[in-house]
Amino acid sequence: MAKADRLIVVFDRGVSDAQQEQIIEQAGASEIRQLPLIGAVLVDVGSASERVSTLHDLGLRDGVRYAEPDYVLKALAMPSDPLFPQLWGMIKIEAPAAWDRYAGGAVTVAVTDTGIDPSHPDLDGNLWVNSREVPRNGRDDDGNGVVDDVNGVNFSAGLNSGNPYDGDGHGTHVSGTIAAESGNGIGVAGVNPQAKILAAKFLTDSGSGSTSDAIRAIDYARSMGAKVMNASWGGGGYSKALEEAIARSGMLFVAAAGNDGSDNDGGRPAYPASYELDNVVSVAASTQSDDLAYFSNYGSCSVDLAAPGTDIVSTIPGGGYASYNGTSMASPHVAGVAALLAARNPELSPLEIKARIMDSADKVTSMTGKSMTGGRLNARKALDSTASKPPVGCPAKPTPPVNTEVPTVTGSPKVGERLTATPGTWTGDPTEIEYQWGLCDSSDDDSDCTSIAGATGSTYTPESEDVGMYLGVRVAATNAVGTEYAYSDVIGAVAPYVEPVLSITGATLRNVKRTGKVTFTVRCNVDPCQAKLGVTIRSSKGAKVARASKSQAGGTKKVSVSVKLTAKQRKSLTKALRNRGKVNATITGYAVDGAGHQSGTVTKKIRIIG
């Protein structure tokens, strides 16, 4: 599901703001906001009916890497009515034993979710604080574009607020599992009870949000120095933009595997958990008996491990507590352990933290063949691990074709002359190659290109209405996994058709009898030019004495053509000259240009004197 009237447009590096504005305007869209982390712009296309055509239009334009829908994302919680008074998950992952080794530290964990209740007594001491912002003064003190973002932001539904209050409860519940205070005599304790929660709200109080707002939340958390991010949400389709934002964030991205009870390795991956990135940890939900929760997604190659995710008691807005089920509740257990590792060993990279979490998982029967590790989270063992690389065991998944050498166009861009496109070089063994020719206003990177109806083959012959336009071709390569696009350089401008014009020059020849040759220069206004010359010699009374012809091609516009008479013809010419003293010769010729276009016939008459 996607926002009906919005697209995320990702531009090539080097495309200026002015060029981006021009491309968006020419596509009939309007800018909503910048997404600077990935060089993208969120645009409004007007209506759902215009989204598909605008998406296609943008895909043809130079300077646009890709465009995609602004997918709707949803919280993955499965609220449960009965409260469960014990934190069984903490016991199962050996959190108390982990605290014996390290009690936790003040590392920043970003919770991208429905927000947080900053006044909750189990959370208020562990809120991240933006030291560069003066609370409640109504000003953007740190110049980051958000006013009063002291504990986080609210980007939900396109907002740009510094108030991340949670009107749903999901984000507050997640936050408590990660970093609820301990030793304060109330409520629960988080996995890292000294971590600082940065509330990056992008889900509304009804639990839904957009890809573009998720990217903004990720970018904000990155800019504020968060080391770990919890993502207890998912939905929509594959988003290259979101994948790119996660990859560039520099954080360990802990994601809920999903609550559909399905195999993420199969035809229904769950994003963002299914992005194959080094900094993503995908988490399934397990029960008190170490079974895979009935609702939890799984995948031997796409899910990394399980963590407690049923009957999880944690904080909710208003100072209360509740028990929830879901992979949303499993993910913050892993995020909390990641926060322990990041605080204890600040030099660890996201990949090294991921490696230690996966290396230390307890092997459980229910997860055999259901995750990469076949195990469930163990906080104590994670602190003891020295692993530096995650386990490898799954074959690389097939991918759509990838263009490694761009398509080319050969031929001269002239009316009536055929152009030929080659598809370039692709990996992924594409089974189908499709072409789409387009006309562009210029050869610049910000050119406005429009598809030519019906021009879908590997060749195209420009027509008169194309004169002055530039040409390019888009190649679509398809294999069993998907389709990818590549674009040729723009060529042109298209020149009008110029008909070859022939002229024959030469004076009366006196030596034909001796040499047996009639030689003339052919001038043509095209290059290369091929001239065909014919000579007919008649007596003064009109009787045919001799006839000869010859074709001559030249690389310039000036071609010398000689027609040599046969012995018989020379004898006949000699006889005619002896009787009459002179004969008449008619020279005829035409020219053919490089595209095969033929000129009209030119005639020249001369007199041969004996």
PyMOL commands that set and color helices and strands:
alter all, ss='L'
color gray80, all
select helices_A, chain A and resi 17-26+36-38+48-59+88-92+95-101+124-126+156-158+170-179+211-223+240-249+327-344+350-359+365-367+379-384+464-466+512-515+567-580
alter helices_A, ss='H'
color red, helices_A
select strands_A, chain A and resi 2-11+30-35+40-44+64-75+78-79+108-113+152-154+196-201+208-210+228-231+233-234+252-256+280-286+305-308+312-316+320-325+362-363+375-376+402-405+408-410+419-422+425-427+432-440+449-451+459-460+470-478+483-487+491-492+502-505+517-524+529-538+544-554+558-564+582-593+602-609
alter strands_A, ss='S'
color yellow, strands_A
deselect
rebuild
show_as cartoon
